[in-house]
Amino acid sequence: MNFKIVKISTYTLLLTLFSMFMTNLKTNPKIQSMDNNIAQKVDSLLRIMTIEEKVGQMNLYNGFWDATGPVPEGGDAKTKYEHLRKGWVGGMLNVKGVNNVRGVQRIAVEESRLGIPLIIGFDVIHGYKTISPIPLAEAASWDLKAIEQSARISAVEASASGINWTFAPMVDISRDPRWGRVMEGAGEDPFLGSRIAQARVKGFQGEDLSKPNTIAACAKHFAAYGFAEAGREYNTVDMSNAKLFNTVLPPFKAAADAGVRTFMNSFNDLNGIPVSGSKFLQRDILKGKWNFNGFVVSDWASINEIIYWGHAKNKKEAAFIASRAGSDMDMEGHVYVQELAELVKSGEVDEAIIDEAAGRILRVKFELGLFDDPYKYCNEDREKNLIGQKSHHEAVLDMAKKSIVLLKNENNILPLKKEGQKIALIGPLANDKNSPLGSWRLASEDHTAVSILEGMNAYTKNKLSYAKGIDLFEGQVAFTTHIKINTDNKNGIEDAINIAKDADVVVMVLGEHGFQSGEARSRTKLDLPGLQQQLLEAVYNVNKNIVLVLQNGRPLTIEWAAEHIPAIVEGWQLGSQTGNAIAQVLYGDYNPSGKLPMTFPRNVGQIPIYYNHKNTGRATNREGNVFWSHYIDKENSPLYPFGHGLSYTTFEYTNLKVNTSDYSKKGKVAISVDITNSGQRQGREVVQLYIRDKVASIVRPVKELKGFELVELDVNESKAVSFHLTENELGFYNNDGAYILEPGNFEVFVGGSSSAKLKSEFSL
């Protein structure tokens, strides 16, 4: 039958078509998104769709014009507009704001034949308008409830702006801080990364995806993107199955188990196959072993890039490879919409593959409730009242404080006195209101962060002097361009020296600009960029009482500072409330409790460096000669290990006990330890549990994080902390991807970092 209908006002046409063509469809006239009939509804809809409309669901376009303005008259925008009217677009990204979202949704719903609503995607990575700390900083909190709440706030604000899908969380494990995107993940550890992945998925998606204040989450980048060679963006990946199954995949599996509705594949290859075309990852593992029933979206034009890898000769072949491999939606690649329909008509691609992919996308739209009300995310009152509200800023301030890591505090130089102290605040980032917003803040307004100068000025009883010292960069900064770092203009150093001479304490704010980390921001040097090291040493020469506050999106190589500077605070890029969070920690209104989610190397030559390495056959100097695994110019140990973080108080660990008596009956090994606040302040400690499987069929790491708990203690207070180890913590994946648990001897370590020395043993 040749349909002539080109415009509908609601979902009524779809119901009518269901009735005409599916007389056996038993459903309520008011279709509800979240019920047991979604599969039947999807199947019924697919039966009345043309092949072009099915392929259209697999096509994701980038936003292209002000949807409330004139219709575009030419070029790429005109093509996209025409495709919307034809029903050849499944979703849009980078369209934000209720008016704009309603504009594109209206075209899809009211001007296409079937009126299938769009899914609206956006990079809501660490906040929408109210910006939370970068994800790596949030990971330093080890506070799963706070991280979940951070994602919840992001979802509330984004959904109020018309968005119903985020390209987060990034769950890539990485051991290479040269890779700029470490700022977007949870660090180097698969156990911590898995727990954080689940928290973020739950925060974005809530308990009911059909509610208008939730958004579909997307686990990315599937998979192994964090192991790009040389830490260089968009590079090749080569790894063993042992590393893939035990290090890379666990956070993705955790996200899938948490119900994440979408996955995004990545820009790298694996086993010589660009992963957008990897059947092994997408069909065998994700949709096969894991039984994932959401959909897979490509990263930006990554299906088209299969050609550039040399794995496909043209777009037709790229579409053939990617669709058969399980890539369901093509993000701004224009490959599927141009090639797939003809591939099906020619018999080269089975239509069942298209039905499966389109069906997965339609399913998520049903779950979001878009078929009930395509405009459910387009409410001006919600947009006006929910975005940037005071409670959101209070929550991101709490998140920011919990993310700060105290790396060093010699002679208790911190916290600062609240009165009677002359303080000099120095550094190119000290009064910066833009950099603290970080890299992924596409919907926020520039220069809206609270600066550290503003935060410290709230403590007015101190005499605070400020000098910029140097400029970190020259010209303008933007997400899409590289920053030009100042390497020769030293104007301002003398001003900094002059105020430092008369200060009791100098606070120096140094590090990276927010746009020096993130996508396409790989670095070969991880020291302080530009003239900052020169500024630091110049000030140190006149006043050694320095508190160094780092603002950065990755671990830095600060070996000189670690040796000379008495106090170092890892302040990351903490978002909208940066200055208030830093000031409250510096002045002791908040006792820092953050712990590093990623190892700090001494220099770039140590990379990759990570705590859960293997022992090797010559890990120590057993024979007293040179023939063991080491450097001749630097020790093997990191500058600051994974899990490290100090407090203004101290904690003691005692009485470690291991009980295996319940293992045969309940499958649990019970671990307990006593922790005491032995200092002079109330404090919060992240108690960390590590194990080592001493002998296994596949060599296991020297330590593996398998549990952690946040404990708050008053002065002299003690608590017993308990953990349970089950087969989920004690086993591992073999090289075939099968999870196994072997009998044998285990060591268990408990303490405040991966360097924990309190140890016991048990056997299974």
C-alpha positions in Angstrom: 0.0 0.0 0.0 1.3 3.5 -0.9 0.8 5.9 2.0 0.2 9.5 1.2 -0.1 10.8 4.8 2.6 13.4 5.5 1.5 15.1 8.6 0.0 14.0 11.9 -0.5 15.8 15.2 -0.1 13.0 17.7 0.6 9.3 18.1 -2.9 8.7 16.8 -1.8 7.7 13.3 0.5 5.0 14.7 -2.4 3.5 16.6 -4.6 3.7 13.6 -2.0 1.9 11.5 -1.6 -0.7 14.2 -5.3 -1.4 14.0 -5.3 -1.5 10.2 -2.4 -3.8 9.7 -2.3 -5.8 12.9 -5.8 -6.9 13.7 -4.5 -9.4 16.2 -2.8 -6.7 18.3 -4.4 -6.7 21.7 -3.5 -3.4 23.4 -5.1 -0.6 25.3 -5.8 2.5 23.0 -3.6 4.5 25.4 -0.2 2.8 25.0 1.9 2.9 28.1 5.7 2.9 27.6 6.7 0.8 30.6 4.8 -2.5 30.4 5.2 -6.0 29.3 4.1 -5.4 25.8 7.0 -3.3 24.6 8.4 -6.1 22.5 5.0 -6.6 20.8 4.6 -2.9 20.2 8.1 -2.7 18.6 7.4 -5.7 16.4 4.1 -4.3 15.3 5.6 -1.0 14.4 8.4 -2.6 12.5 5.9 -4.5 10.4 4.4 -1.2 9.0 7.7 0.5 8.4 9.5 0.7 5.1 13.2 -0.3 4.9 14.1 3.3 4.6 12.2 4.2 7.8 13.8 1.3 9.7 17.3 2.5 8.5 16.2 6.0 9.5 15.9 4.9 13.1 19.6 3.9 12.9 20.6 7.4 11.8 21.7 10.0 14.4 22.2 13.5 13.2 24.0 16.4 14.9 21.9 19.6 15.4 22.1 22.0 12.5 19.9 25.1 13.0 17.7 27.0 15.3 14.7 24.8 15.1 12.4 27.7 16.0 13.7 29.8 13.1 13.4 29.7 9.3 13.7 26.3 7.5 17.2 26.0 6.0 17.3 26.4 2.2 20.4 24.5 1.2 23.4 22.4 2.0 23.7 19.7 4.7 21.0 21.3 6.9 18.4 21.1 4.2 19.2 17.4 3.7 18.8 16.7 7.4 15.5 18.6 7.5 14.2 16.6 4.5 15.3 13.4 6.2 13.4 14.4 9.4 10.2 14.8 7.3 10.7 11.4 5.7 11.2 9.7 9.0 14.8 8.9 8.2 16.2 10.2 11.5 16.1 8.3 14.7 17.7 10.9 17.0 19.4 14.2 17.2 22.4 15.3 19.3 23.5 18.7 20.4 20.0 20.1 20.2 19.3 21.7 23.6 16.7 24.0 25.1 12.9 23.3 25.2 12.1 25.4 22.2 14.8 23.8 20.0 14.0 20.3 21.0 10.3 20.8 20.5 11.1 22.2 17.1 12.9 19.1 15.8 10.5 16.8 17.6 7.6 18.5 16.0 9.0 17.8 12.5 9.6 14.2 13.3 6.2 13.6 15.0 3.9 15.9 12.9 5.4 15.9 9.5 6.7 12.4 8.9 4.6 9.5 7.8 4.5 7.5 11.0 5.3 10.2 13.5 8.0 8.3 15.4 9.6 10.5 18.0 13.3 11.3 18.2 15.6 10.5 21.0 17.6 13.6 21.9 21.2 13.1 23.0 23.8 15.4 24.6 27.2 15.1 26.3 26.0 15.6 29.9 29.3 14.4 31.3 29.7 16.1 34.7 26.8 18.4 34.8 24.5 20.4 32.5 24.4 24.0 33.5 25.4 23.4 37.2 28.8 21.8 36.8 30.1 19.1 39.1 33.7 18.1 39.4 35.2 16.2 36.4 34.5 12.5 36.7 38.1 11.6 37.7 37.8 14.0 40.6 34.4 12.6 41.6 36.0 9.1 41.6 38.5 10.5 44.1 35.7 10.8 46.6 35.0 7.1 46.6 31.5 8.2 47.7 29.0 6.2 45.6 26.0 8.0 46.9 27.4 11.4 46.2 28.4 10.3 42.7 25.0 9.0 42.0 23.5 12.2 43.3 25.8 14.2 41.0 24.5 12.2 38.0 20.9 12.7 39.3 21.3 16.5 39.2 22.8 16.3 35.7 19.7 14.3 34.6 17.2 16.7 36.2 18.8 19.7 34.5 19.3 18.1 31.2 15.8 16.6 31.0 14.4 20.0 31.9 16.1 21.3 28.8 14.5 18.8 26.5 17.3 16.2 26.6 16.5 12.5 27.2 19.8 10.7 26.5 23.4 11.4 27.7 26.6 10.0 26.3 27.9 9.1 29.8 29.2 7.5 31.9 32.6 6.9 30.4 33.8 3.7 32.1 37.1 3.2 30.3 39.9 2.0 32.6 43.2 3.7 31.8 46.7 3.5 33.2 48.1 6.3 31.0 47.6 9.9 32.1 49.0 11.1 28.8 45.6 10.3 27.4 43.5 13.4 28.0 40.3 11.5 28.5 41.3 10.0 31.8 39.5 13.1 33.2 36.2 11.6 32.0 36.6 8.3 33.7 37.1 6.7 37.1 40.8 6.0 36.9 42.9 2.8 36.7 41.0 0.2 38.8 38.2 -2.1 37.4 36.6 -2.7 40.8 36.3 1.0 41.7 35.4 1.8 38.1 32.6 -0.8 38.2 31.0 0.5 41.3 31.2 4.1 40.0 29.7 3.0 36.7 26.7 1.5 38.4 26.2 4.6 40.6 26.3 6.9 37.6 23.9 4.8 35.5 21.5 4.8 38.5 21.8 8.5 38.9 21.1 9.3 35.2 18.3 6.7 34.8 16.7 6.7 38.2 14.3 4.0 39.2 11.8 4.6 36.3 13.1 5.7 32.9 9.7 6.9 31.8 9.7 9.7 34.3 10.4 13.2 32.8 13.4 13.9 35.0 15.4 10.8 34.0 17.6 10.3 30.9 19.0 7.2 29.2 22.6 6.6 30.1 25.3 5.4 27.7 28.3 3.3 28.7 31.3 4.2 26.6 33.7 3.6 24.9 33.2 -0.1 24.1 36.0 -1.2 24.4 39.6 -0.7 25.4 39.8 2.9 24.3 41.7 3.8 27.5 44.7 1.7 26.3 45.4 3.6 23.2 49.1 3.2 22.4 51.3 6.0 23.7 48.3 7.6 25.3 47.5 9.2 21.9 43.9 9.9 21.1 42.2 7.9 18.4 45.2 5.4 18.3 45.4 1.7 18.0 45.0 -0.8 20.9 46.8 -4.1 21.3 46.2 -6.2 24.4 45.8 -9.7 25.7 42.5 -11.4 26.4 43.5 -11.5 30.1 43.7 -7.8 30.2 40.6 -7.3 28.2 38.4 -9.6 30.3 39.8 -8.8 33.7 40.6 -5.1 33.4 38.7 -3.5 30.5 35.4 -5.2 30.4 34.3 -5.4 34.1 33.0 -1.8 34.3 31.0 -2.3 31.1 29.5 -5.5 32.5 28.6 -3.6 35.7 26.9 -0.9 33.7 25.0 -3.5 31.7 24.0 -5.3 34.9 22.8 -1.9 36.3 20.4 -1.6 33.3 22.2 1.0 31.2 20.1 1.4 28.0 22.8 2.3 25.5 26.4 1.6 24.8 28.8 3.6 22.6 31.6 1.9 20.7 35.0 3.6 20.4 37.5 5.0 18.0 40.2 2.3 18.4 40.7 -1.1 16.9 41.0 -4.4 18.8 42.6 -7.5 17.3 43.0 -5.5 14.1 39.3 -4.7 13.8 38.0 -1.2 14.2 35.6 -1.7 17.1 32.6 -0.2 15.3 33.0 -3.3 13.1 33.8 -5.7 15.9 31.3 -8.6 16.0 33.4 -10.1 18.8 32.7 -7.2 21.1 29.2 -6.1 20.1 27.4 -9.4 19.2 29.4 -12.1 20.9 30.0 -10.4 24.2 27.6 -7.5 24.7 24.5 -8.8 23.0 25.3 -12.5 23.4 27.0 -13.4 26.7 25.7 -10.3 28.5 22.2 -10.4 26.9 22.1 -6.6 26.6 18.8 -5.5 25.0 19.4 -1.8 24.6 21.2 -0.4 21.5 24.7 0.5 20.5 25.6 3.9 19.0 28.8 4.7 17.2 31.0 7.4 18.4 31.1 10.4 16.1 31.4 9.1 12.5 33.4 6.1 13.7 31.6 3.8 11.2 32.7 6.0 8.4 36.2 5.9 9.8 36.4 2.1 9.2 37.4 3.2 5.7 40.3 5.3 7.0 41.5 2.4 9.1 41.8 0.4 5.9 39.2 -2.2 6.9 36.6 -1.1 4.3 37.0 0.4 0.9 34.0 2.7 0.9 30.8 3.7 2.8 28.9 0.8 1.4 31.4 -1.7 2.8 31.6 0.2 6.1 27.8 0.0 6.5 27.9 -3.7 5.6 30.6 -4.4 8.2 29.2 -2.3 11.1 25.6 -3.3 10.8 26.4 -7.0 10.7 28.8 -6.5 13.7 26.1 -5.0 15.8 26.5 -1.2 15.6 22.9 -0.2 15.8 23.0 3.6 15.3 25.4 5.7 13.2 26.3 9.0 14.8 26.8 11.8 12.3 28.5 9.4 9.9 25.9 9.5 7.1 26.8 5.9 6.3 23.7 3.9 7.2 21.2 6.5 5.8 23.1 6.5 2.5 23.9 2.8 2.0 22.0 0.4 4.2 18.6 0.3 2.4 20.2 -0.6 -0.9 22.3 -3.3 0.8 19.1 -4.9 2.1 17.3 -4.6 -1.3 20.3 -6.2 -3.0 20.3 -9.0 -0.5 23.8 -8.3 0.9 22.4 -7.4 4.3 19.6 -9.5 5.9 16.6 -7.3 6.8 16.5 -9.1 10.1 19.7 -7.2 11.1 17.9 -3.9 10.4 14.8 -5.0 12.2 16.9 -5.9 15.2 18.8 -2.6 15.3 15.8 -0.4 14.7 13.8 -2.5 17.2 16.4 -1.9 19.9 16.2 1.8 19.3 12.4 1.8 19.3 12.4 -0.1 22.5 14.4 2.5 24.4 12.1 5.2 23.0 9.1 3.3 24.4 10.9 2.9 27.7 11.5 6.7 27.8 7.7 7.2 27.3 8.3 9.2 24.1 5.4 7.4 22.3 3.0 8.4 25.1 4.1 12.0 24.9 6.8 13.0 22.4 7.0 16.5 24.1 7.2 15.2 27.7 10.7 16.8 28.0 9.6 20.1 26.6 8.1 22.0 29.5 9.1 25.6 29.9 8.2 25.7 33.6 10.6 22.8 34.4 13.3 24.4 32.3 12.9 27.7 34.1 12.6 26.4 37.6 14.9 23.3 37.7 18.1 24.4 36.0 20.7 26.0 38.2 18.6 25.9 41.4 20.3 26.5 44.8 20.0 22.9 45.9 22.0 21.8 42.9 24.8 24.2 43.7 24.8 22.9 47.3 25.1 19.4 46.1 27.9 20.0 43.7 29.7 21.9 46.4 29.4 18.9 48.6 30.7 16.7 45.8 33.6 19.0 45.1 34.8 19.0 48.8 34.6 15.2 48.9 36.7 15.0 45.7 39.7 17.0 47.0 42.8 14.9 47.9 45.4 16.1 50.4 48.7 14.7 48.9 51.1 16.1 51.4 51.0 18.2 54.6 54.4 18.6 56.3 54.4 20.2 59.7 50.6 20.6 59.6 50.9 23.8 57.5 47.2 23.1 56.7 44.6 24.0 57.6 45.2 27.7 57.4 44.4 29.9 60.4 41.2 31.9 59.9 42.7 35.0 61.4 46.0 36.6 62.2 47.8 35.1 59.1 49.1 37.0 56.2 48.4 34.9 53.1 49.6 35.5 49.6 47.5 33.9 46.8 49.5 33.4 43.6 49.0 31.7 40.3 47.5 32.0 36.9 44.5 29.8 37.9 43.8 31.4 41.3 41.3 33.9 39.9 40.2 31.9 36.9 36.4 31.4 36.7 36.4 29.4 33.5 39.1 26.7 33.7 37.6 25.1 36.8 34.5 24.1 34.8 36.6 21.5 33.1 36.5 20.2 29.5 33.0 18.8 29.1 30.6 21.7 30.0 28.8 22.3 26.7 25.6 23.7 28.2 27.2 25.8 30.9 28.0 29.4 30.7 31.7 30.4 30.5 33.3 32.2 33.5 30.7 31.1 36.0 32.8 29.0 38.4 33.6 30.4 41.8 37.3 31.2 41.6 39.6 30.3 44.4 40.3 34.0 45.0 36.5 34.5 45.6 36.3 31.5 47.8 39.2 32.6 50.0 38.0 36.2 50.2 35.0 34.8 52.1 37.4 34.4 55.0 37.8 38.2 55.5 39.6 38.1 58.9 42.8 37.3 57.1 44.9 39.7 55.1 44.9 38.2 51.6 47.2 39.5 48.9 46.8 38.3 45.3 49.1 38.2 42.3 48.6 36.3 39.1 52.3 35.7 38.6 52.2 34.8 35.0 49.7 34.1 32.2 49.1 30.4 31.6 47.9 30.9 28.1 47.6 33.5 25.3 44.5 34.4 23.4 41.1 32.8 23.6 40.3 29.3 24.7 37.6 27.0 23.3 36.5 23.3 23.4 37.4 22.8 19.7 40.8 24.4 19.5 44.2 23.9 21.2 45.3 26.4 23.9 48.4 28.4 23.1 50.5 28.1 26.3 52.6 31.1 27.4 56.3 30.1 27.4 58.1 33.4 27.3 56.1 36.3 28.9 57.4 36.4 32.5 55.7 39.7 33.4 54.2 39.4 36.8 56.7 37.1 38.4 58.3 40.0 40.3 54.8 41.0 41.6 54.4 37.5 42.9 57.8 37.4 44.6 57.1 40.7 46.3 53.8 39.7 48.0 55.3 36.3 48.8 58.2 37.8 50.8 55.8 39.4 53.4 53.4 36.5 53.7 53.1 33.9 56.5 51.9 31.4 54.0 51.8 31.3 50.2 48.9 29.5 48.4 49.9 28.8 44.8 47.2 27.6 42.4 48.9 25.9 39.4 48.1 23.2 36.9 46.3 22.7 33.6 43.6 24.7 32.1 40.3 22.9 31.8 40.7 22.6 28.1 44.1 21.0 28.4 42.6 17.7 29.3 39.7 15.8 27.7 39.1 14.5 24.2 42.0 15.1 21.8 44.2 16.5 24.6 47.0 14.0 24.8 50.3 15.2 26.2 53.8 13.9 26.1 54.9 16.0 29.1 52.8 15.9 32.3 54.7 18.7 34.2 53.2 22.1 35.0 52.6 23.7 31.6 54.3 26.9 30.5 56.2 29.0 33.0 54.5 27.7 36.1 57.4 25.6 37.4 59.7 28.7 37.1 57.1 30.7 39.0 56.9 28.1 41.7 60.6 27.9 42.2 61.0 31.7 42.2 58.4 32.1 45.0 60.0 29.1 46.9 63.3 31.0 46.9 61.8 33.8 49.0 59.2 31.9 51.1 59.2 28.2 51.6 55.8 28.0 53.5 53.9 27.1 50.4 50.6 25.4 49.9 50.4 24.1 46.3 46.8 23.7 45.0 46.7 21.7 41.8 44.0 22.1 39.3 44.2 19.5 36.6 42.4 16.8 34.8 45.0 14.0 35.0 47.9 12.9 37.2 50.8 15.3 36.8 54.6 14.7 37.3 55.3 17.0 40.2 58.4 15.4 41.7 60.2 18.7 42.4 57.1 20.0 44.3 56.7 16.7 46.2 60.3 17.0 47.4 60.3 20.8 48.3 56.7 22.1 48.9 55.4 21.3 52.4 51.7 21.0 51.5 50.1 19.8 48.2 46.4 19.7 47.6 45.0 17.9 44.5 42.1 20.2 43.6 41.3 18.9 40.1 38.7 20.9 38.1 35.8 21.0 40.5 33.1 22.7 38.6 30.8 25.6 39.5 31.6 25.7 43.2 35.4 25.2 42.9 36.6 28.2 44.9 34.2 27.6 47.8 35.2 23.9 48.0 39.0 24.7 48.0 38.6 27.5 50.5 36.6 25.3 52.9 39.3 22.6 52.8 42.2 25.0 53.1 40.7 26.7 56.1 39.7 23.5 57.8 35.9 23.9 57.6 36.0 20.6 55.7 38.5 17.8 56.5 39.7 16.3 53.2 39.0 12.7 52.7 39.6 12.1 49.0 41.8 9.2 47.7 43.5 9.0 44.4 41.7 6.9 41.8 44.8 6.9 39.6 48.6 6.6 40.3 50.8 9.7 40.1 54.0 8.9 38.3 57.4 10.4 39.1 58.0 11.1 35.5 56.5 10.2 32.1 59.1 7.4 31.6 57.4 5.3 34.3 54.1 5.3 32.3 52.1 3.0 32.4 52.4 2.8 36.1 49.6 1.3 38.3 49.2 -0.4 41.6 47.7 -3.7 40.4 50.6 -4.8 38.2 51.9 -8.3 38.0 54.9 -9.6 40.0 57.0 -10.8 37.1 59.9 -13.3 37.3 62.4 -10.7 38.5 60.4 -8.1 40.4 63.0 -7.7 43.2 66.8 -7.7 43.4 67.2 -11.3 44.7 70.8 -11.8 43.5 72.3 -8.5 44.4 73.1 -7.6 40.8 71.6 -5.5 38.0 69.5 -8.2 36.4 66.1 -7.4 37.8 63.1 -5.3 36.6 64.0 -1.7 37.3 65.2 1.6 35.9 68.8 2.6 36.3 67.9 6.3 36.8 64.7 6.2 38.9 63.0 4.0 41.4 60.1 1.9 40.4 57.7 3.3 43.0 55.1 6.0 42.1 55.2 9.5 43.4 51.7 9.0 45.0 50.1 5.6 44.8 46.5 4.6 44.0 44.2 5.1 47.0 46.5 7.7 48.6 45.0 10.7 50.4 45.8 12.3 53.8 43.5 13.9 56.3 43.9 16.6 59.0 43.6 13.8 61.4 45.3 10.3 61.5 43.9 6.8 61.5 45.3 3.6 62.9 44.4 0.1 61.6 44.6 -2.9 64.0 43.2 -6.3 64.7 42.8 -7.7 61.1 40.8 -10.9 61.2 40.0 -13.4 58.5 37.3 -16.1 59.0 36.7 -18.7 56.3 34.4 -20.9 58.4 31.3 -19.8 56.5 32.8 -20.2 53.1 31.7 -23.8 52.5 28.1 -23.0 53.6 27.5 -19.4 52.5 30.3 -18.8 50.0 31.7 -15.9 52.0 35.1 -15.1 53.6 34.6 -12.7 56.4 37.2 -9.9 56.9 37.2 -7.5 59.8 39.5 -4.7 60.9 39.4 -2.1 63.6 40.1 1.6 62.7 40.7 4.3 65.2 40.8 8.1 64.8 44.1 8.8 66.5 44.4 12.5 65.7 42.9 15.7 66.9 39.9 16.2 64.5 36.8 14.4 63.4 37.5 12.8 60.0 36.4 10.5 57.3 38.5 7.6 56.0 38.1 5.3 53.0 39.0 1.9 54.3 40.4 -0.2 51.5 40.6 -4.0 51.1 43.0 -5.6 48.7 43.7 -9.3 48.0 46.4 -11.3 46.2 45.8 -14.7 44.7 49.3 -16.1 45.2 49.3 -18.9 42.7 46.8 -19.2 39.8 46.5 -20.6 36.3 46.8 -17.1 35.0 49.2 -14.8 36.8 47.3 -12.4 39.1 48.3 -8.9 40.2 50.3 -8.2 43.3 47.2 -6.5 44.7 43.6 -6.1 43.7 41.0 -3.8 45.3 38.0 -5.9 46.3 36.2 -3.7 48.8 36.1 -0.2 50.4 34.0 1.6 52.9 33.7 5.2 54.0 33.9 5.6 57.8 33.4 8.8 59.8 35.1 8.9 63.2 35.2 11.4 66.1 38.5 11.9 67.9 39.6 8.7 69.7 36.6 6.8 68.3 37.1 3.3 67.0 34.9 1.1 64.7 35.1 -2.4 63.4 34.7 -2.5 59.7 33.6 -5.8 58.0 33.9 -7.1 54.5 32.8 -10.2 52.8 34.7 -11.8 49.9 32.7 -14.1 47.6 33.4 -15.8 44.3 32.7 -12.4 42.7 35.8 -11.0 44.3 38.0 -14.1 44.5 37.7 -15.4 41.0 38.9 -14.1 37.6 38.4 -14.5 33.9 40.5 -17.0 31.9 41.7 -16.2 28.4 38.5 -17.6 26.9 36.4 -15.1 28.9 35.1 -17.7 31.3 34.9 -16.7 35.0 36.6 -19.2 37.2 37.4 -19.6 40.9 40.4 -21.7 41.8 41.4 -23.1 45.2 44.6 -21.8 46.7 46.2 -19.3 49.0 45.3 -15.7 49.3 46.8 -12.6 51.0 44.5 -9.8 52.2 45.6 -6.3 52.9 43.6 -3.5 54.6 44.5 0.2 55.0 44.2 3.7 53.7 45.8 3.2 50.3 47.1 0.5 47.9 50.3 0.6 50.0 48.5 -0.9 52.9 50.9 -3.1 55.0 48.4 -4.7 57.5 48.2 -8.2 56.1 46.7 -11.6 56.7 46.4 -14.9 54.8 43.7 -17.5 54.1 43.3 -20.6 52.0 40.4 -21.9 50.0 
